[in-house]
Structure formats: C-alpha cells, structure tokens
Amino acid sequence: MLVLKDFSEENMESIIRSTVSVVGAGGLGSPSLRLLSAIGFGKLRIIDRDIVELSNIQRQTVFDTSDIGLPKAEAAASNLERMNPEVEYETVSLSLDEGNAIDILKGSDLILDGLDSFHSRRILNKASITLKIPYVFAGAIEYYANLSTFIPGRTGCLECLVGDATDDPDNTCAQVGVSPTLLSIAASIEVREAVLLATGKEPKLMNRLMTVDIDDLSFDFFDITKSETCPTCSVLTPEIPKATNKPRVIMLCSGNYSVTPTEMLTLDLDSIAERIGSRFTVTRRKRFLQIETESGPSVTLMRRGSAVVKDVKSPEEALETYLEIMNY
C-alpha cells in the first residue's frame, strides 16, 4: 500500500488504528475479511451466527474443508490470524438482533455489510445511526450486486434507499445462487470504501448507489438522496424495537437453526460441559462446545450463549433442545 502514489504512512497508521465490524462472514464477508486483514486494519470484529458447511466452501474463501462444523466467526479468525497475526481478531458468534445490536457494534469505526436479509440490515442501519458509525452496504444475488455507503449526519440511510422492501423467500442465495466472482468484486469495492473512510477521504459511494451485473460486466451509478420523511434517519435517535423475552430462533440457509438468547451472556463452558457430560457427548473447543444428543440433534454452543442446532425439524424442536442444554 505504501508505494501507491496517494497513500502515506499517516494513512497506514489510520488504518492500523481502525476497528472494522464485518457483519456476516459468508459470501460477502469472507472475501472482505481477507482483504481487510491483508491490508492491515488494526482490529476486525467478526460477527456471524452460523457454522461452516461443505456447500459454503466454493464461495466463502476464508474457510476450507477442515473448518466444516466450526462456528464461522471462530474459523475465520483462526485462518486470518495465520495470514496476518498483527491484526486483532474479535469474534462474536451471535445473530444480530434488536436486543444486542448496539452492544455488538459499539466501539467500531466502520461497519461492513455481509448480510443476506432486509430484516437484519434494517437493525444494522438503525444501530449505525444511533452509534454514528459509517455503514458500507452491499447486497448480492445471482449475478447482481448493489452497493452504497451511508454516513450518519452526512447522507441518507438504507431506509431512504429501500423503503418498505421486504425479503422474498423465493429470491435467496439458497434458492437462486450467487456467483463467487460477483462476491469478490463486491467485497473489493466494500473494502475500498473502508480504506477511504479510515484514511479521512471521501468515499466514492456516498450519496450514490452502485449496481454491478457480472453477467454482462456492467457497472452503473445512480445518485440517491436523503428522504426528509425517513422514519429512521429523519429522527435524532431511531428506535430499535425491543427484543422478546425468549430466545430468538431463525432457520438458516443450511436448514440448521440459529438460537440467540435475549441478552449477551458470558458462559462458563467448562461448567456446562461438566454438567451435561453424563447425558450428552461433549467436545470442548477454545470458545465453544460441540454437543451430540442421544435423540439425534447436535448443538454448537457459543460462549456468548448463542447456538446452532442441527438435525431438528422445526424451530420449536431447536428451542427445546437449546433450553434442555441450558437447563432452563
């Protein structure tokens, strides 16, 4: 980087001092994390709720087959640390929701989008505004990507752009796929915006929407503006809906279920392993437990209290398995 004509030692120092939260370590987050780590951003906070599956490997380049079954955040940090041990890696194996978004993202200088739903992005957008942290947005499916950069107080926000758009269950990566080549391009643009923001330069996608069509290699730009009636950024502090009083269960693209507690916990994994060891087969890892039950379901339990439950047929069964292990 230092040999580039417009990049100085001061710019590199700014990057080293920056903390970047990458929300989602999948198709977009994976190549973004590799680039951020290679460039040398000082701290990367890796936020992901899922575990690595074989089907991920062809497009999620921060993993290999030895990572299958491991939490994505943990596997990504371990692999990236071997590439650049000078970067500090913080892992958050949780599903970002209304109850934890502020706590998860506070202390970040930048937020990069690796998500796959409007629901999660709206929560991320509101937290970005509340915390006054720039948010680099990206979404990708099939051969198409959209990107923009939102800076609280200077631009509109994601809500201004997408309005009341909702998630279409028939138009997801699991249903229609996504080109790995598109993901690499979109991630590179996200990281370029991060470099500009971290070094105090104006990002190229501020007040602009970039669309990418990798099928015919077209790149287009559209000016976007702040909506004066936006329910999110037209108020001083957007209201983030309160979490429910029971763990949140979400079905993942893999068919597994993510369970997120009502608040971030700090579990004593050794004590849990000892308590349930007579009933379940437990493998102790550095920051999580892998649990096999006699009835069939398997659970990856994270230190923060979240879990991924496999081999169950419904969210109710996933929650029941989780609560049994947590001894509620």
C-alpha positions as CSV (number, residue, x, y, z in Angstrom):
1,M,0.0,0.0,0.0
2,L,2.8,2.4,0.9
3,V,4.2,2.5,-2.6
4,L,0.9,3.8,-4.0
5,K,1.3,7.4,-5.1
6,D,-1.7,8.7,-3.0
7,F,-1.1,6.6,0.1
8,S,1.1,7.8,3.0
9,E,2.5,6.5,6.3
10,E,-0.2,8.5,8.1
11,N,-2.8,6.7,6.1
12,M,-1.4,3.4,7.1
13,E,-1.4,4.5,10.8
14,S,-5.0,5.5,10.5
15,I,-5.9,2.0,9.1
16,I,-3.9,0.3,11.9
17,R,-5.9,2.3,14.5
18,S,-9.3,1.4,12.9
19,T,-11.7,-1.2,14.2
20,V,-14.0,-2.7,11.5
21,S,-17.1,-4.7,12.3
22,V,-17.9,-7.2,9.5
23,V,-21.4,-8.4,10.0
24,G,-21.7,-11.8,8.3
25,A,-18.7,-14.0,7.4
26,G,-20.4,-15.6,4.4
27,G,-20.2,-14.9,0.7
28,L,-19.6,-11.1,1.0
29,G,-18.0,-11.1,4.5
30,S,-15.5,-13.8,3.7
31,P,-13.5,-12.1,0.9
32,S,-13.9,-8.7,2.7
33,L,-12.2,-10.2,5.8
34,R,-9.3,-11.5,3.7
35,L,-8.7,-8.1,2.2
36,L,-9.1,-6.2,5.4
37,S,-6.7,-8.5,7.1
38,A,-4.2,-8.4,4.3
39,I,-4.3,-4.6,4.2
40,G,-3.7,-4.5,8.0
41,F,-6.7,-2.9,9.7
42,G,-5.9,-2.9,13.4
43,K,-8.9,-4.8,14.7
44,L,-11.5,-6.9,12.9
45,R,-14.7,-7.8,14.7
46,I,-16.2,-10.8,13.0
47,I,-19.9,-11.2,13.6
48,D,-21.6,-14.4,12.4
49,R,-24.2,-16.8,13.8
50,D,-23.6,-19.8,11.6
51,I,-21.3,-22.8,11.3
52,V,-19.3,-23.8,8.2
53,E,-21.0,-26.2,5.8
54,L,-19.4,-28.0,2.8
55,S,-21.6,-26.0,0.5
56,N,-20.1,-22.8,1.7
57,I,-16.5,-23.5,0.6
58,Q,-17.0,-22.7,-3.1
59,R,-17.7,-19.0,-2.4
60,Q,-16.7,-18.3,1.2
61,T,-13.0,-18.1,0.7
62,V,-11.9,-17.6,4.3
63,F,-12.7,-21.3,5.0
64,D,-11.6,-24.7,3.9
65,T,-12.9,-28.2,4.4
66,S,-11.1,-28.6,7.7
67,D,-13.4,-25.9,9.1
68,I,-16.7,-27.8,8.4
69,G,-18.8,-27.9,11.6
70,L,-17.0,-25.0,13.3
71,P,-18.5,-21.6,14.0
72,K,-17.8,-19.3,11.1
73,A,-16.6,-16.4,13.2
74,E,-14.1,-18.6,15.1
75,A,-12.9,-20.4,12.0
76,A,-12.4,-17.1,10.1
77,A,-10.4,-15.6,12.9
78,S,-8.2,-18.6,13.2
79,N,-7.4,-18.7,9.5
80,L,-6.9,-15.0,9.2
81,E,-4.6,-15.0,12.2
82,R,-2.2,-17.3,10.3
83,M,-2.2,-14.8,7.4
84,N,-1.7,-11.6,9.4
85,P,-1.1,-12.2,13.2
86,E,-0.6,-8.4,13.6
87,V,-4.3,-7.8,13.3
88,E,-6.5,-8.2,16.4
89,Y,-9.5,-10.5,15.7
90,E,-12.6,-10.4,17.9
91,T,-15.2,-13.0,17.3
92,V,-18.9,-12.6,18.0
93,S,-20.8,-15.8,17.3
94,L,-24.3,-14.3,17.6
95,S,-27.3,-13.4,15.5
96,L,-27.5,-9.6,15.3
97,D,-30.9,-8.6,16.6
98,E,-32.9,-5.8,18.2
99,G,-31.6,-6.6,21.7
100,N,-27.9,-6.8,21.1
101,A,-27.0,-4.7,18.0
102,I,-25.8,-1.7,20.0
103,D,-23.7,-3.7,22.3
104,I,-22.2,-5.7,19.5
105,L,-21.3,-2.8,17.3
106,K,-20.2,-0.1,19.8
107,G,-16.6,0.7,19.6
108,S,-16.4,0.2,15.8
109,D,-15.1,2.8,13.4
110,L,-16.7,1.2,10.4
111,I,-19.3,-1.4,9.6
112,L,-19.2,-3.6,6.5
113,D,-22.2,-5.5,5.3
114,G,-22.1,-9.2,4.8
115,L,-25.7,-9.9,5.5
116,D,-28.4,-11.5,3.4
117,S,-31.7,-10.1,4.6
118,F,-33.5,-6.7,4.8
119,H,-34.6,-7.5,8.3
120,S,-31.1,-7.8,9.7
121,R,-29.9,-4.9,7.6
122,R,-32.6,-2.6,9.0
123,I,-31.4,-3.4,12.5
124,L,-27.8,-2.8,11.4
125,N,-28.8,0.5,9.8
126,K,-30.6,1.8,12.9
127,A,-27.6,0.8,15.1
128,S,-25.2,2.6,12.7
129,I,-27.2,5.8,13.0
130,T,-27.6,5.6,16.8
131,L,-23.8,5.0,17.2
132,K,-22.9,7.4,14.4
133,I,-20.7,4.8,12.6
134,P,-20.4,4.8,8.8
135,Y,-22.0,1.8,7.2
136,V,-20.9,0.3,3.9
137,F,-23.9,-1.5,2.4
138,A,-23.7,-4.4,-0.1
139,G,-26.1,-7.0,-1.3
140,A,-25.5,-9.7,-3.9
141,I,-27.5,-12.5,-5.5
142,E,-27.2,-14.4,-8.8
143,Y,-25.0,-12.1,-11.0
144,Y,-26.2,-8.8,-9.5
145,A,-25.0,-6.6,-6.6
146,N,-25.9,-3.2,-5.1
147,L,-23.6,-1.1,-3.0
148,S,-23.6,2.2,-1.2
149,T,-22.0,4.0,1.8
150,F,-24.1,5.6,4.5
151,I,-22.5,8.2,6.8
152,P,-24.8,9.3,9.7
153,G,-25.3,13.0,9.6
154,R,-24.0,13.4,6.1
155,T,-26.1,11.1,3.9
156,G,-29.4,9.3,3.9
157,C,-29.6,5.8,5.2
158,L,-30.5,2.3,4.0
159,E,-34.2,3.0,4.8
160,C,-34.1,6.0,2.4
161,L,-32.9,3.7,-0.3
162,V,-35.0,0.6,0.1
163,G,-38.2,2.0,1.6
164,D,-40.6,-0.8,2.6
165,A,-38.9,-3.5,0.6
166,T,-39.2,-7.0,2.2
167,D,-37.3,-10.3,1.9
168,D,-38.5,-12.6,-0.8
169,P,-38.1,-16.3,0.3
170,D,-38.0,-17.4,-3.4
171,N,-35.2,-15.0,-4.2
172,T,-32.4,-16.0,-1.8
173,C,-28.9,-17.4,-2.4
174,A,-30.1,-20.8,-1.3
175,Q,-32.9,-20.7,-4.0
176,V,-31.2,-19.0,-6.9
177,G,-27.5,-19.0,-6.1
178,V,-24.8,-16.3,-6.3
179,S,-21.7,-16.1,-8.5
180,P,-18.4,-16.3,-6.5
181,T,-16.9,-13.9,-9.0
182,L,-19.5,-11.3,-8.1
183,L,-18.9,-11.7,-4.4
184,S,-15.2,-11.0,-4.8
185,I,-15.8,-7.8,-6.8
186,A,-18.5,-6.5,-4.4
187,A,-16.3,-7.2,-1.4
188,S,-13.3,-5.4,-3.0
189,I,-15.5,-2.4,-3.5
190,E,-16.7,-2.5,0.1
191,V,-13.1,-2.7,1.3
192,R,-12.0,0.2,-1.0
193,E,-14.7,2.3,0.6
194,A,-13.5,1.2,4.1
195,V,-9.9,2.3,3.2
196,L,-11.2,5.8,2.1
197,L,-13.2,6.2,5.2
198,A,-10.4,5.1,7.5
199,T,-8.0,7.5,5.9
200,G,-10.3,10.5,6.1
201,K,-11.0,10.6,2.3
202,E,-14.4,10.9,0.8
203,P,-15.9,7.5,-0.1
204,K,-16.9,7.1,-3.8
205,L,-20.3,5.7,-2.9
206,M,-21.5,8.4,-0.6
207,N,-24.9,9.5,-1.8
208,R,-24.6,7.1,-4.7
209,L,-25.9,3.6,-5.5
210,M,-23.6,1.3,-7.5
211,T,-25.1,-1.6,-9.4
212,V,-23.0,-4.5,-10.7
213,D,-24.0,-7.0,-13.3
214,I,-21.2,-9.6,-13.6
215,D,-23.1,-11.4,-16.3
216,D,-22.6,-8.7,-18.9
217,L,-19.8,-6.8,-17.0
218,S,-21.8,-3.6,-16.5
219,F,-21.3,-1.1,-13.7
220,D,-23.8,1.7,-13.2
221,F,-24.2,4.5,-10.7
222,F,-27.3,6.4,-9.5
223,D,-27.5,9.5,-7.3
224,I,-29.5,8.9,-4.2
225,T,-30.7,11.5,-1.6
226,K,-31.8,11.6,2.0
227,S,-35.6,11.3,2.5
228,E,-36.9,14.0,4.7
229,T,-39.7,11.7,5.8
230,C,-37.5,8.7,6.5
231,P,-38.7,7.1,9.7
232,T,-35.1,6.1,10.6
233,C,-32.6,8.9,9.8
234,S,-35.0,11.9,9.9
235,V,-35.2,11.5,13.7
236,L,-32.4,12.1,16.1
237,T,-32.2,8.6,17.6
238,P,-34.1,5.8,15.7
239,E,-36.0,3.4,17.9
240,I,-34.7,-0.1,17.8
241,P,-37.6,-2.5,18.7
242,K,-37.0,-4.2,21.9
243,A,-36.2,-7.9,21.9
244,T,-38.7,-10.5,23.0
245,N,-38.4,-12.2,26.4
246,K,-37.5,-15.6,24.9
247,P,-34.6,-16.8,22.8
248,R,-34.9,-16.0,19.1
249,V,-34.9,-18.9,16.7
250,I,-34.1,-18.4,13.0
251,M,-33.8,-21.0,10.2
252,L,-30.5,-20.7,8.3
253,C,-30.0,-21.3,4.6
254,S,-28.3,-24.6,5.5
255,G,-31.6,-25.8,7.2
256,N,-30.0,-25.5,10.6
257,Y,-31.4,-23.2,13.3
258,S,-29.7,-20.3,15.0
259,V,-30.8,-19.7,18.6
260,T,-29.9,-16.3,20.1
261,P,-30.6,-15.5,23.8
262,T,-32.4,-12.4,24.9
263,E,-29.2,-10.9,26.1
264,M,-25.5,-11.5,25.5
265,L,-24.1,-13.9,28.0
266,T,-20.7,-15.0,29.1
267,L,-21.0,-18.7,29.7
268,D,-18.7,-20.9,31.8
269,L,-18.3,-23.6,29.1
270,D,-16.3,-25.8,31.4
271,S,-19.0,-25.9,33.9
272,I,-21.7,-26.6,31.3
273,A,-19.6,-29.4,29.8
274,E,-19.2,-31.0,33.2
275,R,-22.9,-30.6,34.0
276,I,-24.2,-32.2,30.8
277,G,-21.3,-34.6,30.2
278,S,-23.2,-37.6,31.6
279,R,-26.2,-37.1,29.2
280,F,-24.5,-35.9,26.0
281,T,-21.3,-36.3,24.1
282,V,-19.4,-33.0,24.5
283,T,-16.3,-31.8,22.7
284,R,-14.7,-28.8,24.3
285,R,-13.2,-26.2,22.0
286,K,-11.5,-22.9,22.8
287,R,-14.6,-20.7,22.7
288,F,-17.4,-23.1,22.1
289,L,-18.8,-26.6,22.8
290,Q,-19.9,-29.2,20.2
291,I,-22.7,-31.3,21.7
292,E,-24.2,-34.6,20.4
293,T,-27.5,-35.6,21.9
294,E,-28.8,-39.2,22.1
295,S,-32.0,-38.3,20.4
296,G,-30.2,-37.1,17.2
297,P,-29.9,-33.2,17.3
298,S,-26.4,-31.7,17.6
299,V,-25.6,-28.3,19.0
300,T,-22.7,-25.9,18.7
301,L,-22.9,-23.7,21.8
302,M,-21.0,-20.4,21.8
303,R,-19.5,-18.7,24.8
304,R,-21.9,-15.7,24.4
305,G,-24.9,-18.1,24.7
306,S,-26.0,-18.4,21.1
307,A,-26.2,-21.8,19.4
308,V,-26.6,-23.6,16.1
309,V,-28.9,-26.6,16.3
310,K,-28.7,-29.3,13.6
311,D,-30.9,-32.3,12.7
312,V,-34.1,-30.9,14.0
313,K,-37.4,-30.5,12.0
314,S,-38.8,-27.3,13.5
315,P,-37.8,-24.1,15.3
316,E,-39.8,-25.4,18.3
317,E,-37.6,-28.5,18.4
318,A,-34.5,-26.4,18.1
319,L,-35.5,-24.2,21.0
320,E,-36.5,-27.2,23.1
321,T,-33.1,-28.8,22.5
322,Y,-31.3,-25.5,23.4
323,L,-33.3,-25.0,26.6
324,E,-32.6,-28.5,27.7
325,I,-28.8,-28.0,27.4
326,M,-29.0,-24.6,29.0
327,N,-31.1,-26.2,31.8
328,Y,-33.8,-23.5,31.8
